[in-house]
Amino acid sequence: MNPLKLSAQFAAYVWYTEVRQGTRTHGEALRFAKHNWMTFLPAADDGWGKLLKRVARPRRVETGRVRRPMREVEGMAPVG
């Protein structure tokens, strides 16, 4: 997706969720953003769209290593 369009859709989504407090649903906000993104082009920024694409990209899975929780060190109180 075009980063500028993505940024405009995000701006529309955020605007809708802020204006329609109490009656909004995630699906309604998505539909609003999809249909009204062109109105929000003046507020859109190409850099924001690139950042949103980067954040939404699936992360690479490390192979072979399993992360295990740290064991408590003797004499130290557990954290949390």
N, C-alpha and C positions, 0 to 999 in steps of 0.2 A: 504494500500500500504506500502511496505517496506520503512522505513525512508531513507535508503541509496539510494535507487532508486529514491525516491522523491527529495532528495538533488541533485542527478546527473541530473535529469530532469530540476530542477530549474537552475542549473549551465548552462545547454545547452540552456535553454530559454533566460537567461540573456546574454550569449555570443552571441547568434543569434541576439537579438535585438540591441546589441551594434555594431556588425560588419555590419549588413545590414541596417544601418541608411538610412532613406529616402524611402526605398522600402519595408520595412517590414510591415506585418500586424500581428495582434494578432494570427489569425488562422495559418499563416505560421510558426510563432515562436512555437506554440504548437505542430504542426506536426513535426517540426524539433526536438524538445525536446523529443517527443515520440519515434522517430525513431533512434536518435543518442545519447541517454543518456549513453550508455555503454562507449562511448569515454570519457565522463566526470567523470567517476567513480574515477579517481585519485584526482579530485578536490572536490569530494563529502565528506560530513561529516555526520555521523549518528545523531549527535546532531542538526544540521541544519534541517535535515529531520523531526525529532521529533518536533522541534519548528514550522516548516511549517504546520505540521499536526494539531498542537494545535491551531494555529492561524486560520486555515481554518475550524475548528470545529464550528458548529452552536452554538450560545449562547442560554442559557436557558432564557425563557421569564418569567418575573415576573408576577404573577397573582394578581389581585385585586388592584394594585396601578397604577395610571396613573400619569405620570410625567407632571407637568404643568410648563410653564415658570414662572420665578420669576417675581412678580409684582414690578413695580418701587416703590422705597421708597420715600415718600414725602421729598422734599427738595434736592434730589440727581438727578443729570443729568443722562439721560439714557446712557447706555454703548453701544458702537458700532458706 
